[in-house]
């Protein structure tokens, strides 16, 4: 999984510029850092690895459905081609 870089010093300065005192700014910064550390990010590569088996299963399913349709068409068209339509 990926990690996020977080500039705590810059964050504290911005909070102080917005009117927070130093203790408040540092407390909020620590809370943000802890929340970010607990977050798990998923990258495109992670998704590709996890979804690869699903894609393989879908490809197999598409192949099997195609084969079933071909068999069904062959079974239904067999009397028509071999014997033609006979009306008695």
N, CA, C and O atoms as a CHARMM CRD file, in Angstrom:
* protein
*
  352
    1    1 UNK  N      0.82500  -1.17700   0.00000 PROA 1      0.00000
    2    1 UNK  CA     0.00000   0.00000   0.00000 PROA 1      0.00000
    3    1 UNK  C      0.87600   1.25000   0.00000 PROA 1      0.00000
    4    1 UNK  O      2.05100   1.19600   0.36500 PROA 1      0.00000
    5    2 UNK  N      0.30300   2.35200  -0.40500 PROA 2      0.00000
    6    2 UNK  CA     1.03400   3.60700  -0.49800 PROA 2      0.00000
    7    2 UNK  C      0.94400   4.39700   0.79600 PROA 2      0.00000
    8    2 UNK  O      0.07800   4.15600   1.63800 PROA 2      0.00000
    9    3 UNK  N      1.85100   5.33700   0.93200 PROA 3      0.00000
   10    3 UNK  CA     1.82900   6.22800   2.08900 PROA 3      0.00000
   11    3 UNK  C      1.73200   7.66700   1.60800 PROA 3      0.00000
   12    3 UNK  O      2.11600   7.99400   0.48500 PROA 3      0.00000
   13    4 UNK  N      1.21100   8.51700   2.48000 PROA 4      0.00000
   14    4 UNK  CA     1.09300   9.94700   2.17300 PROA 4      0.00000
   15    4 UNK  C      2.16300  10.68200   2.97100 PROA 4      0.00000
   16    4 UNK  O      2.35900  10.41800   4.15700 PROA 4      0.00000
   17    5 UNK  N      2.84500  11.59700   2.31600 PROA 5      0.00000
   18    5 UNK  CA     3.77700  12.45300   3.05100 PROA 5      0.00000
   19    5 UNK  C      3.00000  13.66000   3.56100 PROA 5      0.00000
   20    5 UNK  O      2.16200  14.21800   2.85200 PROA 5      0.00000
   21    6 UNK  N      3.28400  14.04800   4.78300 PROA 6      0.00000
   22    6 UNK  CA     2.53800  15.11900   5.43600 PROA 6      0.00000
   23    6 UNK  C      3.52900  16.03300   6.14600 PROA 6      0.00000
   24    6 UNK  O      4.19700  15.62000   7.09500 PROA 6      0.00000
   25    7 UNK  N      3.62100  17.27600   5.68200 PROA 7      0.00000
   26    7 UNK  CA     4.54100  18.25700   6.25600 PROA 7      0.00000
   27    7 UNK  C      3.88800  18.88000   7.49000 PROA 7      0.00000
   28    7 UNK  O      3.09500  19.81500   7.38000 PROA 7      0.00000
   29    8 UNK  N      4.23200  18.34900   8.66700 PROA 8      0.00000
   30    8 UNK  CA     3.59200  18.80900   9.89300 PROA 8      0.00000
   31    8 UNK  C      3.98900  20.23800  10.25800 PROA 8      0.00000
   32    8 UNK  O      3.17300  21.00500  10.76800 PROA 8      0.00000
   33    9 UNK  N      5.22500  20.58100   9.99900 PROA 9      0.00000
   34    9 UNK  CA     5.67500  21.93800  10.33300 PROA 9      0.00000
   35    9 UNK  C      4.90000  22.98100   9.53000 PROA 9      0.00000
   36    9 UNK  O      4.45900  23.99100  10.07800 PROA 9      0.00000
   37   10 UNK  N      4.74100  22.73600   8.24900 PROA 10     0.00000
   38   10 UNK  CA     4.00700  23.65400   7.38400 PROA 10     0.00000
   39   10 UNK  C      2.53700  23.74200   7.82200 PROA 10     0.00000
   40   10 UNK  O      1.93800  24.81800   7.79800 PROA 10     0.00000
   41   11 UNK  N      1.96500  22.59700   8.22200 PROA 11     0.00000
   42   11 UNK  CA     0.57800  22.56800   8.66200 PROA 11     0.00000
   43   11 UNK  C      0.39800  23.39200   9.94000 PROA 11     0.00000
   44   11 UNK  O     -0.56600  24.14700  10.06600 PROA 11     0.00000
   45   12 UNK  N      1.33800  23.24200  10.89200 PROA 12     0.00000
   46   12 UNK  CA     1.27500  24.00700  12.13900 PROA 12     0.00000
   47   12 UNK  C      1.35700  25.50200  11.84000 PROA 12     0.00000
   48   12 UNK  O      0.59600  26.29100  12.39900 PROA 12     0.00000
   49   13 UNK  N      2.28900  25.89500  10.95000 PROA 13     0.00000
   50   13 UNK  CA     2.41500  27.32100  10.60100 PROA 13     0.00000
   51   13 UNK  C      1.13100  27.86900   9.99800 PROA 13     0.00000
   52   13 UNK  O      0.70900  28.97600  10.33400 PROA 13     0.00000
   53   14 UNK  N      0.50500  27.10100   9.10700 PROA 14     0.00000
   54   14 UNK  CA    -0.74100  27.57500   8.47100 PROA 14     0.00000
   55   14 UNK  C     -1.86700  27.71100   9.49600 PROA 14     0.00000
   56   14 UNK  O     -2.66200  28.64900   9.43400 PROA 14     0.00000
   57   15 UNK  N     -1.92700  26.78200  10.42400 PROA 15     0.00000
   58   15 UNK  CA    -2.94900  26.88800  11.46500 PROA 15     0.00000
   59   15 UNK  C     -2.71000  28.10900  12.34800 PROA 15     0.00000
   60   15 UNK  O     -3.65600  28.80300  12.72000 PROA 15     0.00000
   61   16 UNK  N     -1.45200  28.37100  12.68400 PROA 16     0.00000
   62   16 UNK  CA    -1.13600  29.54400  13.49300 PROA 16     0.00000
   63   16 UNK  C     -1.45200  30.82900  12.73500 PROA 16     0.00000
   64   16 UNK  O     -1.92400  31.79900  13.32800 PROA 16     0.00000
   65   17 UNK  N     -1.19600  30.84000  11.43600 PROA 17     0.00000
   66   17 UNK  CA    -1.52400  32.01400  10.61600 PROA 17     0.00000
   67   17 UNK  C     -3.03700  32.22700  10.56200 PROA 17     0.00000
   68   17 UNK  O     -3.50100  33.35600  10.40400 PROA 17     0.00000
   69   18 UNK  N     -3.80400  31.14100  10.69300 PROA 18     0.00000
   70   18 UNK  CA    -5.26400  31.23700  10.64800 PROA 18     0.00000
   71   18 UNK  C     -5.86000  31.59500  12.01100 PROA 18     0.00000
   72   18 UNK  O     -7.07200  31.78400  12.12200 PROA 18     0.00000
   73   19 UNK  N     -5.00600  31.69300  13.06900 PROA 19     0.00000
   74   19 UNK  CA    -5.49600  32.13500  14.36200 PROA 19     0.00000
   75   19 UNK  C     -5.42600  31.09900  15.47400 PROA 19     0.00000
   76   19 UNK  O     -5.81400  31.40000  16.60300 PROA 19     0.00000
   77   20 UNK  N     -4.95400  29.90900  15.20200 PROA 20     0.00000
   78   20 UNK  CA    -4.79400  28.91100  16.24900 PROA 20     0.00000
   79   20 UNK  C     -3.56000  29.25800  17.07600 PROA 20     0.00000
   80   20 UNK  O     -2.57100  29.76300  16.54400 PROA 20     0.00000
   81   21 UNK  N     -3.62500  28.97900  18.40200 PROA 21     0.00000
   82   21 UNK  CA    -2.39400  29.15300  19.16700 PROA 21     0.00000
   83   21 UNK  C     -1.51700  27.92200  18.94900 PROA 21     0.00000
   84   21 UNK  O     -1.96100  26.94000  18.35300 PROA 21     0.00000
   85   22 UNK  N     -0.27600  27.97200  19.42900 PROA 22     0.00000
   86   22 UNK  CA     0.69200  26.90900  19.13500 PROA 22     0.00000
   87   22 UNK  C      0.22400  25.54200  19.65000 PROA 22     0.00000
   88   22 UNK  O      0.36200  24.53700  18.95300 PROA 22     0.00000
   89   23 UNK  N     -0.32700  25.50400  20.86100 PROA 23     0.00000
   90   23 UNK  CA    -0.76400  24.23800  21.43700 PROA 23     0.00000
   91   23 UNK  C     -1.91200  23.63200  20.62900 PROA 23     0.00000
   92   23 UNK  O     -1.92200  22.42600  20.38300 PROA 23     0.00000
   93   24 UNK  N     -2.87700  24.45400  20.21400 PROA 24     0.00000
   94   24 UNK  CA    -3.99600  23.97200  19.40100 PROA 24     0.00000
   95   24 UNK  C     -3.50600  23.46400  18.04300 PROA 24     0.00000
   96   24 UNK  O     -3.92800  22.40900  17.56900 PROA 24     0.00000
   97   25 UNK  N     -2.61800  24.22700  17.43800 PROA 25     0.00000
   98   25 UNK  CA    -2.10600  23.86100  16.11800 PROA 25     0.00000
   99   25 UNK  C     -1.34600  22.54400  16.17400 PROA 25     0.00000
  100   25 UNK  O     -1.50300  21.69400  15.29800 PROA 25     0.00000
  101   26 UNK  N     -0.52000  22.37400  17.20700 PROA 26     0.00000
  102   26 UNK  CA     0.23900  21.12800  17.33400 PROA 26     0.00000
  103   26 UNK  C     -0.68300  19.94700  17.64900 PROA 26     0.00000
  104   26 UNK  O     -0.45700  18.84500  17.14900 PROA 26     0.00000
  105   27 UNK  N     -1.69400  20.15300  18.44900 PROA 27     0.00000
  106   27 UNK  CA    -2.64100  19.08800  18.77400 PROA 27     0.00000
  107   27 UNK  C     -3.42000  18.63600  17.53800 PROA 27     0.00000
  108   27 UNK  O     -3.58000  17.44000  17.29700 PROA 27     0.00000
  109   28 UNK  N     -3.90100  19.60300  16.76200 PROA 28     0.00000
  110   28 UNK  CA    -4.63500  19.26900  15.54200 PROA 28     0.00000
  111   28 UNK  C     -3.72300  18.58900  14.51800 PROA 28     0.00000
  112   28 UNK  O     -4.14000  17.66900  13.81300 PROA 28     0.00000
  113   29 UNK  N     -2.48900  19.05000  14.44800 PROA 29     0.00000
  114   29 UNK  CA    -1.52700  18.44600  13.52200 PROA 29     0.00000
  115   29 UNK  C     -1.24400  16.99900  13.89200 PROA 29     0.00000
  116   29 UNK  O     -1.17500  16.13800  13.01600 PROA 29     0.00000
  117   30 UNK  N     -1.08100  16.72400  15.17400 PROA 30     0.00000
  118   30 UNK  CA    -0.84000  15.35200  15.63200 PROA 30     0.00000
  119   30 UNK  C     -2.04900  14.47000  15.33600 PROA 30     0.00000
  120   30 UNK  O     -1.89000  13.31700  14.93500 PROA 30     0.00000
  121   31 UNK  N     -3.24700  14.99800  15.52800 PROA 31     0.00000
  122   31 UNK  CA    -4.45900  14.22800  15.23800 PROA 31     0.00000
  123   31 UNK  C     -4.55400  13.91700  13.74000 PROA 31     0.00000
  124   31 UNK  O     -4.92500  12.80800  13.35900 PROA 31     0.00000
  125   32 UNK  N     -4.22400  14.88000  12.90800 PROA 32     0.00000
  126   32 UNK  CA    -4.24100  14.67300  11.45300 PROA 32     0.00000
  127   32 UNK  C     -3.19500  13.64000  11.04300 PROA 32     0.00000
  128   32 UNK  O     -3.46900  12.76900  10.21800 PROA 32     0.00000
  129   33 UNK  N     -2.00600  13.73700  11.61700 PROA 33     0.00000
  130   33 UNK  CA    -0.94600  12.79200  11.27900 PROA 33     0.00000
  131   33 UNK  C     -1.35100  11.36900  11.66000 PROA 33     0.00000
  132   33 UNK  O     -1.11800  10.42900  10.90000 PROA 33     0.00000
  133   34 UNK  N     -1.95400  11.21400  12.83500 PROA 34     0.00000
  134   34 UNK  CA    -2.39100   9.89400  13.28500 PROA 34     0.00000
  135   34 UNK  C     -3.48400   9.34600  12.36300 PROA 34     0.00000
  136   34 UNK  O     -3.47800   8.16100  12.03200 PROA 34     0.00000
  137   35 UNK  N     -4.41300  10.19800  11.95200 PROA 35     0.00000
  138   35 UNK  CA    -5.48900   9.75600  11.06100 PROA 35     0.00000
  139   35 UNK  C     -4.93500   9.33600   9.70900 PROA 35     0.00000
  140   35 UNK  O     -5.38100   8.34400   9.13200 PROA 35     0.00000
  141   36 UNK  N     -3.97000  10.08400   9.20600 PROA 36     0.00000
  142   36 UNK  CA    -3.37100   9.75500   7.91000 PROA 36     0.00000
  143   36 UNK  C     -2.57500   8.46000   8.00200 PROA 36     0.00000
  144   36 UNK  O     -2.59600   7.65300   7.07200 PROA 36     0.00000
  145   37 UNK  N     -1.87000   8.25200   9.12100 PROA 37     0.00000
  146   37 UNK  CA    -1.08700   7.02200   9.30100 PROA 37     0.00000
  147   37 UNK  C     -1.97300   5.78100   9.33200 PROA 37     0.00000
  148   37 UNK  O     -1.54900   4.70800   8.90200 PROA 37     0.00000
  149   38 UNK  N     -3.19300   5.91300   9.83400 PROA 38     0.00000
  150   38 UNK  CA    -4.10800   4.77900   9.92300 PROA 38     0.00000
  151   38 UNK  C     -4.81100   4.48200   8.60500 PROA 38     0.00000
  152   38 UNK  O     -5.41100   3.41900   8.44600 PROA 38     0.00000
  153   39 UNK  N     -4.74100   5.40600   7.67100 PROA 39     0.00000
  154   39 UNK  CA    -5.43100   5.25300   6.39700 PROA 39     0.00000
  155   39 UNK  C     -4.62700   4.36400   5.46400 PROA 39     0.00000
  156   39 UNK  O     -3.41500   4.52700   5.32600 PROA 39     0.00000
  157   40 UNK  N     -5.30900   3.42400   4.82600 PROA 40     0.00000
  158   40 UNK  CA    -4.66400   2.57200   3.83100 PROA 40     0.00000
  159   40 UNK  C     -5.11200   3.02700   2.44800 PROA 40     0.00000
  160   40 UNK  O     -6.30200   3.00900   2.13400 PROA 40     0.00000
  161   41 UNK  N     -4.16700   3.42700   1.64000 PROA 41     0.00000
  162   41 UNK  CA    -4.47800   3.83900   0.27300 PROA 41     0.00000
  163   41 UNK  C     -4.27700   2.66600  -0.67100 PROA 41     0.00000
  164   41 UNK  O     -3.38800   1.83600  -0.48100 PROA 41     0.00000
  165   42 UNK  N     -5.10700   2.61700  -1.67300 PROA 42     0.00000
  166   42 UNK  CA    -4.99700   1.57200  -2.68000 PROA 42     0.00000
  167   42 UNK  C     -4.51400   2.21700  -3.97200 PROA 42     0.00000
  168   42 UNK  O     -5.08700   3.20000  -4.44300 PROA 42     0.00000
  169   43 UNK  N     -3.45700   1.65300  -4.53500 PROA 43     0.00000
  170   43 UNK  CA    -2.93200   2.16700  -5.79400 PROA 43     0.00000
  171   43 UNK  C     -3.54200   1.40200  -6.96100 PROA 43     0.00000
  172   43 UNK  O     -4.20200   0.37900  -6.77600 PROA 43     0.00000
  173   44 UNK  N     -3.31500   1.90500  -8.13900 PROA 44     0.00000
  174   44 UNK  CA    -3.79500   1.23900  -9.34300 PROA 44     0.00000
  175   44 UNK  C     -3.19100  -0.16500  -9.44600 PROA 44     0.00000
  176   44 UNK  O     -3.87000  -1.11000  -9.84800 PROA 44     0.00000
  177   45 UNK  N     -1.94000  -0.29100  -9.08900 PROA 45     0.00000
  178   45 UNK  CA    -1.25900  -1.59000  -9.12400 PROA 45     0.00000
  179   45 UNK  C     -1.90700  -2.56800  -8.13900 PROA 45     0.00000
  180   45 UNK  O     -2.08400  -3.74300  -8.46000 PROA 45     0.00000
  181   46 UNK  N     -2.26000  -2.09000  -6.94800 PROA 46     0.00000
  182   46 UNK  CA    -2.93500  -2.93900  -5.96700 PROA 46     0.00000
  183   46 UNK  C     -4.25700  -3.46500  -6.52700 PROA 46     0.00000
  184   46 UNK  O     -4.57900  -4.64400  -6.37600 PROA 46     0.00000
  185   47 UNK  N     -5.01100  -2.58700  -7.16800 PROA 47     0.00000
  186   47 UNK  CA    -6.28500  -3.00100  -7.75600 PROA 47     0.00000
  187   47 UNK  C     -6.08100  -4.02300  -8.86700 PROA 47     0.00000
  188   47 UNK  O     -6.83300  -4.99200  -8.97100 PROA 47     0.00000
  189   48 UNK  N     -5.07200  -3.80600  -9.68700 PROA 48     0.00000
  190   48 UNK  CA    -4.80700  -4.75200 -10.77200 PROA 48     0.00000
  191   48 UNK  C     -4.47900  -6.13600 -10.22400 PROA 48     0.00000
  192   48 UNK  O     -4.93200  -7.14400 -10.76700 PROA 48     0.00000
  193   49 UNK  N     -3.70300  -6.18600  -9.16100 PROA 49     0.00000
  194   49 UNK  CA    -3.33600  -7.47000  -8.55000 PROA 49     0.00000
  195   49 UNK  C     -4.57100  -8.15700  -7.97300 PROA 49     0.00000
  196   49 UNK  O     -4.75400  -9.36100  -8.15500 PROA 49     0.00000
  197   50 UNK  N     -5.40800  -7.40600  -7.28600 PROA 50     0.00000
  198   50 UNK  CA    -6.59200  -7.98800  -6.65700 PROA 50     0.00000
  199   50 UNK  C     -7.64600  -8.40500  -7.67300 PROA 50     0.00000
  200   50 UNK  O     -8.35100  -9.39200  -7.46100 PROA 50     0.00000
  201   51 UNK  N     -7.76300  -7.66500  -8.77600 PROA 51     0.00000
  202   51 UNK  CA    -8.81100  -7.95400  -9.75300 PROA 51     0.00000
  203   51 UNK  C     -8.39200  -8.93900 -10.83300 PROA 51     0.00000
  204   51 UNK  O     -9.23300  -9.35900 -11.62800 PROA 51     0.00000
  205   52 UNK  N     -7.13100  -9.31800 -10.88900 PROA 52     0.00000
  206   52 UNK  CA    -6.65700 -10.25100 -11.91200 PROA 52     0.00000
  207   52 UNK  C     -7.41400 -11.58000 -11.88500 PROA 52     0.00000
  208   52 UNK  O     -7.80800 -12.05700 -12.94900 PROA 52     0.00000
  209   53 UNK  N     -7.63800 -12.20300 -10.72200 PROA 53     0.00000
  210   53 UNK  CA    -8.40000 -13.45900 -10.72300 PROA 53     0.00000
  211   53 UNK  C     -9.84300 -13.27700 -11.19600 PROA 53     0.00000
  212   53 UNK  O    -10.40200 -14.16000 -11.84600 PROA 53     0.00000
  213   54 UNK  N    -10.43600 -12.14500 -10.87300 PROA 54     0.00000
  214   54 UNK  CA   -11.80500 -11.88100 -11.30800 PROA 54     0.00000
  215   54 UNK  C    -11.85800 -11.75300 -12.82500 PROA 54     0.00000
  216   54 UNK  O    -12.77000 -12.27800 -13.46300 PROA 54     0.00000
  217   55 UNK  N    -10.88300 -11.05500 -13.40400 PROA 55     0.00000
  218   55 UNK  CA   -10.82400 -10.92300 -14.86000 PROA 55     0.00000
  219   55 UNK  C    -10.64900 -12.28800 -15.52200 PROA 55     0.00000
  220   55 UNK  O    -11.27800 -12.56600 -16.54300 PROA 55     0.00000
  221   56 UNK  N     -9.80800 -13.13000 -14.95400 PROA 56     0.00000
  222   56 UNK  CA    -9.58600 -14.46300 -15.50800 PROA 56     0.00000
  223   56 UNK  C    -10.87400 -15.28600 -15.45800 PROA 56     0.00000
  224   56 UNK  O    -11.20200 -15.99300 -16.41000 PROA 56     0.00000
  225   57 UNK  N    -11.59900 -15.19000 -14.34500 PROA 57     0.00000
  226   57 UNK  CA   -12.85700 -15.91300 -14.22300 PROA 57     0.00000
  227   57 UNK  C    -13.88700 -15.41400 -15.23000 PROA 57     0.00000
  228   57 UNK  O    -14.62700 -16.20700 -15.81100 PROA 57     0.00000
  229   58 UNK  N    -13.93300 -14.10500 -15.43500 PROA 58     0.00000
  230   58 UNK  CA   -14.87100 -13.54100 -16.41100 PROA 58     0.00000
  231   58 UNK  C    -14.52600 -13.97500 -17.83000 PROA 58     0.00000
  232   58 UNK  O    -15.42300 -14.26900 -18.62100 PROA 58     0.00000
  233   59 UNK  N    -13.25200 -14.01900 -18.15900 PROA 59     0.00000
  234   59 UNK  CA   -12.85000 -14.48400 -19.48300 PROA 59     0.00000
  235   59 UNK  C    -13.24200 -15.94600 -19.69100 PROA 59     0.00000
  236   59 UNK  O    -13.72200 -16.31400 -20.76400 PROA 59     0.00000
  237   60 UNK  N    -13.04300 -16.76800 -18.68100 PROA 60     0.00000
  238   60 UNK  CA   -13.44000 -18.17000 -18.77000 PROA 60     0.00000
  239   60 UNK  C    -14.95600 -18.28600 -18.91800 PROA 60     0.00000
  240   60 UNK  O    -15.44700 -19.08800 -19.71300 PROA 60     0.00000
  241   61 UNK  N    -15.68300 -17.49500 -18.16300 PROA 61     0.00000
  242   61 UNK  CA   -17.14000 -17.51300 -18.24100 PROA 61     0.00000
  243   61 UNK  C    -17.62300 -17.09500 -19.62900 PROA 61     0.00000
  244   61 UNK  O    -18.54400 -17.70500 -20.17100 PROA 61     0.00000
  245   62 UNK  N    -17.01000 -16.06200 -20.21000 PROA 62     0.00000
  246   62 UNK  CA   -17.38000 -15.64300 -21.56900 PROA 62     0.00000
  247   62 UNK  C    -17.11800 -16.75500 -22.57100 PROA 62     0.00000
  248   62 UNK  O    -17.93400 -16.98500 -23.46400 PROA 62     0.00000
  249   63 UNK  N    -15.99700 -17.44800 -22.43900 PROA 63     0.00000
  250   63 UNK  CA   -15.66800 -18.53900 -23.35000 PROA 63     0.00000
  251   63 UNK  C    -16.68500 -19.66800 -23.21300 PROA 63     0.00000
  252   63 UNK  O    -17.14500 -20.22200 -24.21100 PROA 63     0.00000
  253   64 UNK  N    -17.03400 -20.00400 -21.97100 PROA 64     0.00000
  254   64 UNK  CA   -17.99100 -21.08000 -21.73500 PROA 64     0.00000
  255   64 UNK  C    -19.37900 -20.72500 -22.27300 PROA 64     0.00000
  256   64 UNK  O    -20.05600 -21.57600 -22.85100 PROA 64     0.00000
  257   65 UNK  N    -19.79800 -19.48900 -22.08800 PROA 65     0.00000
  258   65 UNK  CA   -21.10400 -19.06200 -22.60400 PROA 65     0.00000
  259   65 UNK  C    -21.11600 -19.10300 -24.12900 PROA 65     0.00000
  260   65 UNK  O    -22.11300 -19.50200 -24.72900 PROA 65     0.00000
  261   66 UNK  N    -20.03300 -18.70000 -24.74800 PROA 66     0.00000
  262   66 UNK  CA   -19.93200 -18.77000 -26.20300 PROA 66     0.00000
  263   66 UNK  C    -20.02800 -20.19800 -26.69700 PROA 66     0.00000
  264   66 UNK  O    -20.69300 -20.47100 -27.69600 PROA 66     0.00000
  265   67 UNK  N    -19.37000 -21.10700 -26.00200 PROA 67     0.00000
  266   67 UNK  CA   -19.42100 -22.52700 -26.38200 PROA 67     0.00000
  267   67 UNK  C    -20.83500 -23.07700 -26.21300 PROA 67     0.00000
  268   67 UNK  O    -21.30300 -23.83600 -27.06100 PROA 67     0.00000
  269   68 UNK  N    -21.52100 -22.70800 -25.13700 PROA 68     0.00000
  270   68 UNK  CA   -22.89000 -23.16300 -24.92500 PROA 68     0.00000
  271   68 UNK  C    -23.83500 -22.63500 -25.99000 PROA 68     0.00000
  272   68 UNK  O    -24.70500 -23.36500 -26.46500 PROA 68     0.00000
  273   69 UNK  N    -23.67400 -21.38700 -26.36600 PROA 69     0.00000
  274   69 UNK  CA   -24.51400 -20.81200 -27.42300 PROA 69     0.00000
  275   69 UNK  C    -24.23900 -21.52600 -28.74000 PROA 69     0.00000
  276   69 UNK  O    -25.17400 -21.83000 -29.48000 PROA 69     0.00000
  277   70 UNK  N    -22.98500 -21.79600 -29.04200 PROA 70     0.00000
  278   70 UNK  CA   -22.63900 -22.50000 -30.28200 PROA 70     0.00000
  279   70 UNK  C    -23.24200 -23.90000 -30.29600 PROA 70     0.00000
  280   70 UNK  O    -23.75000 -24.34200 -31.32700 PROA 70     0.00000
  281   71 UNK  N    -23.19400 -24.59600 -29.17800 PROA 71     0.00000
  282   71 UNK  CA   -23.78100 -25.93900 -29.08900 PROA 71     0.00000
  283   71 UNK  C    -25.29700 -25.86800 -29.26500 PROA 71     0.00000
  284   71 UNK  O    -25.88100 -26.69100 -29.96900 PROA 71     0.00000
  285   72 UNK  N    -25.92800 -24.89400 -28.63100 PROA 72     0.00000
  286   72 UNK  CA   -27.37800 -24.75000 -28.74700 PROA 72     0.00000
  287   72 UNK  C    -27.77900 -24.44300 -30.18700 PROA 72     0.00000
  288   72 UNK  O    -28.73900 -25.02000 -30.69800 PROA 72     0.00000
  289   73 UNK  N    -27.06500 -23.55600 -30.83400 PROA 73     0.00000
  290   73 UNK  CA   -27.36500 -23.22900 -32.23300 PROA 73     0.00000
  291   73 UNK  C    -27.16800 -24.45700 -33.10700 PROA 73     0.00000
  292   73 UNK  O    -27.97600 -24.72400 -33.99600 PROA 73     0.00000
  293   74 UNK  N    -26.11300 -25.19400 -32.86400 PROA 74     0.00000
  294   74 UNK  CA   -25.85100 -26.40000 -33.65400 PROA 74     0.00000
  295   74 UNK  C    -26.95500 -27.43600 -33.44400 PROA 74     0.00000
  296   74 UNK  O    -27.37500 -28.09100 -34.39800 PROA 74     0.00000
  297   75 UNK  N    -27.42200 -27.59000 -32.22100 PROA 75     0.00000
  298   75 UNK  CA   -28.47800 -28.57400 -31.94500 PROA 75     0.00000
  299   75 UNK  C    -29.81000 -28.16800 -32.56800 PROA 75     0.00000
  300   75 UNK  O    -30.53000 -29.01700 -33.09200 PROA 75     0.00000
  301   76 UNK  N    -30.13800 -26.90200 -32.51700 PROA 76     0.00000
  302   76 UNK  CA   -31.41000 -26.46200 -33.07700 PROA 76     0.00000
  303   76 UNK  C    -31.39200 -26.41100 -34.59500 PROA 76     0.00000
  304   76 UNK  O    -32.43500 -26.58100 -35.22600 PROA 76     0.00000
  305   77 UNK  N    -30.24300 -26.18200 -35.18900 PROA 77     0.00000
  306   77 UNK  CA   -30.18000 -26.09200 -36.64400 PROA 77     0.00000
  307   77 UNK  C    -29.89900 -27.44100 -37.30600 PROA 77     0.00000
  308   77 UNK  O    -30.03800 -27.56100 -38.52400 PROA 77     0.00000
  309   78 UNK  N    -29.51800 -28.43200 -36.55600 PROA 78     0.00000
  310   78 UNK  CA   -29.17200 -29.74500 -37.09300 PROA 78     0.00000
  311   78 UNK  C    -30.31300 -30.35700 -37.91400 PROA 78     0.00000
  312   78 UNK  O    -30.05400 -30.75300 -39.05100 PROA 78     0.00000
  313   79 UNK  N    -31.53400 -30.46100 -37.43300 PROA 79     0.00000
  314   79 UNK  CA   -32.60200 -31.04500 -38.24400 PROA 79     0.00000
  315   79 UNK  C    -32.89800 -30.23900 -39.51100 PROA 79     0.00000
  316   79 UNK  O    -33.25900 -30.81100 -40.53900 PROA 79     0.00000
  317   80 UNK  N    -32.74900 -28.94500 -39.44200 PROA 80     0.00000
  318   80 UNK  CA   -33.03500 -28.10400 -40.59600 PROA 80     0.00000
  319   80 UNK  C    -32.04800 -28.36800 -41.71900 PROA 80     0.00000
  320   80 UNK  O    -32.45700 -28.49000 -42.87400 PROA 80     0.00000
  321   81 UNK  N    -30.78800 -28.45800 -41.41900 PROA 81     0.00000
  322   81 UNK  CA   -29.78200 -28.64800 -42.45200 PROA 81     0.00000
  323   81 UNK  C    -29.75400 -30.08200 -42.97900 PROA 81     0.00000
  324   81 UNK  O    -29.54700 -30.30500 -44.17200 PROA 81     0.00000
  325   82 UNK  N    -29.96000 -31.03800 -42.10200 PROA 82     0.00000
  326   82 UNK  CA   -29.87900 -32.42300 -42.53400 PROA 82     0.00000
  327   82 UNK  C    -31.13500 -32.87600 -43.25700 PROA 82     0.00000
  328   82 UNK  O    -31.05900 -33.56800 -44.27200 PROA 82     0.00000
  329   83 UNK  N    -32.27300 -32.49200 -42.74300 PROA 83     0.00000
  330   83 UNK  CA   -33.51200 -33.04100 -43.28300 PROA 83     0.00000
  331   83 UNK  C    -34.37100 -31.99700 -43.98600 PROA 83     0.00000
  332   83 UNK  O    -35.29700 -32.36100 -44.71100 PROA 83     0.00000
  333   84 UNK  N    -34.10500 -30.77100 -43.80100 PROA 84     0.00000
  334   84 UNK  CA   -34.94700 -29.73000 -44.36900 PROA 84     0.00000
  335   84 UNK  C    -36.26900 -29.68100 -43.63000 PROA 84     0.00000
  336   84 UNK  O    -36.47400 -30.41700 -42.66500 PROA 84     0.00000
  337   85 UNK  N    -37.15100 -28.83000 -44.07200 PROA 85     0.00000
  338   85 UNK  CA   -38.47000 -28.74800 -43.46300 PROA 85     0.00000
  339   85 UNK  C    -39.39600 -29.67600 -44.20800 PROA 85     0.00000
  340   85 UNK  O    -39.57400 -29.52800 -45.41700 PROA 85     0.00000
  341   86 UNK  N    -39.98100 -30.61600 -43.52600 PROA 86     0.00000
  342   86 UNK  CA   -40.94600 -31.53100 -44.13300 PROA 86     0.00000
  343   86 UNK  C    -42.27100 -31.33300 -43.41600 PROA 86     0.00000
  344   86 UNK  O    -42.37200 -31.44200 -42.19400 PROA 86     0.00000
  345   87 UNK  N    -43.23700 -31.05300 -44.18600 PROA 87     0.00000
  346   87 UNK  CA   -44.57500 -30.90000 -43.62400 PROA 87     0.00000
  347   87 UNK  C    -45.38000 -32.09800 -44.05600 PROA 87     0.00000
  348   87 UNK  O    -45.54500 -32.31900 -45.25600 PROA 87     0.00000
  349   88 UNK  N    -45.87400 -32.86000 -43.15100 PROA 88     0.00000
  350   88 UNK  CA   -46.64000 -34.06800 -43.47900 PROA 88     0.00000
  351   88 UNK  C    -48.10600 -33.79900 -43.29900 PROA 88     0.00000
  352   88 UNK  O    -48.92900 -34.68700 -43.52300 PROA 88     0.00000
